[in-house]
């Protein structure tokens, strides 16, 4: 295996995975945190939504900032920052401090999107980007499986959620050190230009957001998709434990069906992307399968059918995500720093769905007293994905088509042999 796949993708994915474990752990830890801090459903929803809310607020400013510096070093700085605030989350004596530390923790996690975009541009050619994005999503989704399947047992072995946070923070710090020692840069003339401050008369990277309107439509469409994902990943363990009577360990295993579906979907998402002739076809498939999966989890009386609904939800959403994250590299005339900013902007756009999901679910549960009722409301919001896809055929700029026979991609940076 070449250095760029083993280290640049493999090791940076390990750093990101440790950070994702800290971020995703709130769903499994929520019952214990809720009991310790005496939280109501709305407060629980805010705790689940604070991470994606930070993503929305911070993505574009952080991308414009960190894209000016060396991506390899910034990954280490971000990981060290997250390790510190992971320790502080384990220490947090109050609910308010927990929210504050989670928000600040996200500064490091959000910056990874821009840094990852810069590294991909530096080390890979344009035609390899879909495969890279699929591999990254396989790793990320595998971590999500571990978060829901393993964390319930870690809570027991480590005697509580605070010690679990301490362990995860130490793991994050260790991966940061390994990354700093093993990783290296592949300097090119274009990469060097990417980190130089923009001259006064040069366009700023943020301007790319206004020049390419298509990213708005894809971002908003995927936001509707992620409303359901964030809702069920945050509250499904609590629902299965409190309203279905399952153990927390079993509830975590069932919820792991969502990221398991992500893994399977990501494995063939790049090949699916090269076979559809119109990208909005993926939107329609995603909308139908996701809604079916959510209704299955909320309504079926037979517990063994619930994992199938979770798997369907995860699989369908992953049919769109790698396509979305490949789009910035295909925009005409785009520059390296603009790729970082556009990637982060896309991330912040569809992260709106991650915020709406927990907040909507917590609010409906508090109003009705039933998580099942909340889970029945979420699919209706999710239907917005059809509105975006349908509107793109009636007056709005069409979504980009993908040809069955693609010409060989032009290398963004030629990769020397052996790398």
C-alpha positions, 0 to 999 in steps of 0.5 A: 500500500502506498504512503499516501493511502496508508498514512495520508488517508489511513492515519488522518482518518485515525485522528478524525476517528478518535475525534468522532468518537468523542463527538458521537458518544452523546447518544449513548451517554445521554441517559446517564448524563440526563440523569446526573444533570436532571435534564428535560427532553428539550435540554437533551435535544440541545446537548445533541444539537450543540455539535452540529450547531458549532459546525454551522457557525464555524465551518466557513470562517475556520476554513478561510483561516486554516487554509492559509497554513500548513494542513499537516501541522493544523491537523495536529494542532486541532487534535491536541485542542480536541484532546484538551477539551475532551478532558474538560468535558469529562470534568464538567460539573454542570450542564452549562459547562458541558455545552460550552466545552462541547462547542469549543471542542468542535473548533478542532473537529470542524477545521478537519474538513478544510484540512482534509480537503487541502490534503486530498488536493495535494496528494490525489488526482481528480479522478481519485477523489470519489474513491478517497471520499468513499474510503474516508466515509467507510472509516468514519461510519465504522467509527460510528458503529464502534461508538454505538456498539462498544461505548455502552460496554466502556461505560460499564468497564470505566465506571461512568461517562466521565472516565469514558471521556477521559479515555477517549481524550487520551486516545485522541492525544496519542493519535495526534502525536503519531500523526505529527511524527509519521506524516509529511508534506508533498510540496508542489508549487500550487500547494505552496501558493495555496497557503500564501496570504491572498493579495489585495486584488486577488479574489478571496476563497469565500467568494467561490460560495457565491459563484457556484450556486449549485452547491447551495441546492445540493447542501440544502437537499442533503440537510433534509436527509440528515434531519432523520439521521441525527434524530435517530442516532441521538434518541434511538438508544433512549427510545429503545431503552425507555419505551421498548424495554431493551437494555442499553447495550442492545439499544446501542447495537441496534443503533449501530445499524445506521453507521453499518448501512453507511459503511455498506453504502460508501463501499459502492457509492463511487461506482453508483455515482459513475453509473447514474446519468442524472444526480438527482436520481440519487436524491429520489432513491435516498428520500424513499428508502430513508423515510421507509427506514425511519417509519420501520424503526418508529412503528413496527412492533417486532423488535428484530425488524428495527435494525433493518430500518436503521440499516436502510436509513444509513445505506440510503443517506450514504448514496448521496454524501460522497457525491456531495463531497466530490463536487467542490473538486469538479467546479470549473476554475476552482483554486486549492483554498477555494476547495477547502472553503467550499467543502466546509460550506457544504458541510455547514449547509447540510449540518443544518439537518443535524441541528434540526433533528435533535432539536425537533425530536426533543421539542416534540417529545416534550410537548407530547410525552412520546418519542415515538410521536417525535419519530413520526414527525421527523420523516415529514421534514425529511420529505424536503429532499423531494422538494429540492430535487423536484424544484431543480427540474422546474426553473432552478439551475439543473443539478450536474449530470454524470456521464457514463463514459467519463474522460480521464480526469486531469490531475490536480497535482501529478503524483510522483511514482511510488507515492 
